[in-house]
Amino acid sequence: MPEQLPKAVADETPAVRLVYKTLEADGPHTQTELADATALTPRTVRDATATLENADLISSYNHPSDQRCTVYFSREMCDSSR
């Protein structure tokens, strides 16, 4: 049985769902890594991560060694580690 997506993700575009599932399955990624992993354009990834952050489904932090990059991760990963 396939895992159910959160309602906020299930109603979104395929690109948003793909970015969400990639972060959920593979862990933290930068926008560039997400674009490479999903074959989406950087702009599409940027829009998808913004949508997911606005819905409080993912969070982000500045990359520890390159402050120009932002690392995104699924909030579910964070919640399940407690």
N, C-alpha and C positions, 0 to 999 in steps of 0.2 A: 504494500500500500504506500503510495507516495506521501511524503511529508507535506502537511498543510502549510501554506504560506500565511503569515499574518494578514488579516483583512486589509490593512493599509497598503501592503505590498501586492496582494492579489489583484487589486483594482488598478494598479499602475501599468505603465507601458512594459513591453517585453524587455527593453533595455534596463529599466529600473529593477525588474525581477531578476534579470541575469546578474547584475552587479550585486544585488542582495545575496543571491544564492552563492556567488563566488566568494564573497566575504565570509558568509556563514560556513562554507565548506573548507576554504583554504586559509582562513585567518587574515590578519592585517595585510593591506596592500596600499601602495601609493597610487595616485591617479595613473601614472605611467604604467605601473605593473597591472592595474586593472584593465587598461586599454589593451595591453599585450595579451593578457589572459582571456579577455572576452572578444577580442577583435572589433571592439567598438571604437569610434573616434574619441579623441581626448575631450572634445566638447560634449559629446553624448555622455561620457563618463562623469564629467564635471556636473552636468545637469542632473544625472541620476543620483550622484552622491549628495547633491544639495537637496533633492527631493527626499531622500532617505534620512538625512540629518534633520530636516524640518519635521519629519514624522517621528523623530526620536527612535529610529530603528538602528541607526549606526552612530558612532561617535568618531572623533578624530583628534589627533595630536600632531605637533610638529615633529618631523623626523629628527631623531637625536643627533645625527651627524651631518644633516643637511637641512638647515632651517627653511630653505626654499620649498621643501617638499612637505606635504601633509600625508599622514598615514591614517587610513580609515579602517575601522573594525566593527564587526557586528556587536551590538549591545547585548545580544543573546549570549555571545561568548563570555562577556563580562559577567552577566547575571548567573550563568551556569557555573562559574568558578567559585561562587560564594558558598 
